[in-house]
């Protein structure tokens, strides 16, 4: 029985050691990039970024080519095929110029009509927006301007400077003594009129 217990304990120890060894090996493989599938290594990330940039460049190039083809098609549709002007006489040249002039006039008329329709629709949209605001009882709020911390700090410095200047102005004011009004009253009380002084002199002489 004792031998069986020792064997069982030893087997459990070996099993735990094997599990620890397997975990360490898995961690080492993960560091080297040999971990489970789908693990993003720096190399894979770099390749993925390269592929995304290449795809974005291709999409941009396709979009530019599409716009160029659309522009060519529109120009060909509006201007028509190019005329061969080599060796033609003056009358044929004048006819071609008149044809292009008539086409330009038509395009200008269509442009004016489209611009007028756009202005009318914008006016209608503004009227509807005003009606909606009136029904809701709300008005369009103007966008608030963001104030940076630098501007706010400058404003605080100006306020502190103004407050300090006000305090200095009050401190520099000269202190005035007792009111001159009371001082004049005292002088008047002390000084007596001349006739009173004359009466006193007569009493002294008698």
Secondary structure by P-SEA (a helix, b strand, c coil): caaaaaaaaaaaaaaaaaaaaaaaaaaaaaaacccccccccaaaaaaaaaaaaaaaaaaaaaaaaaaaaaaaaaaaaaaccccccccccaaaaaaaaaaaaaaaaaaaaaaaaaaaaaaaaaaaaaaaaaaaaaaaccccccbbbbbcaaaaaaaaaaaaaaaaaaaaaaaacccccccaaaaaaaaaaacccaaaaaaaaaaaac
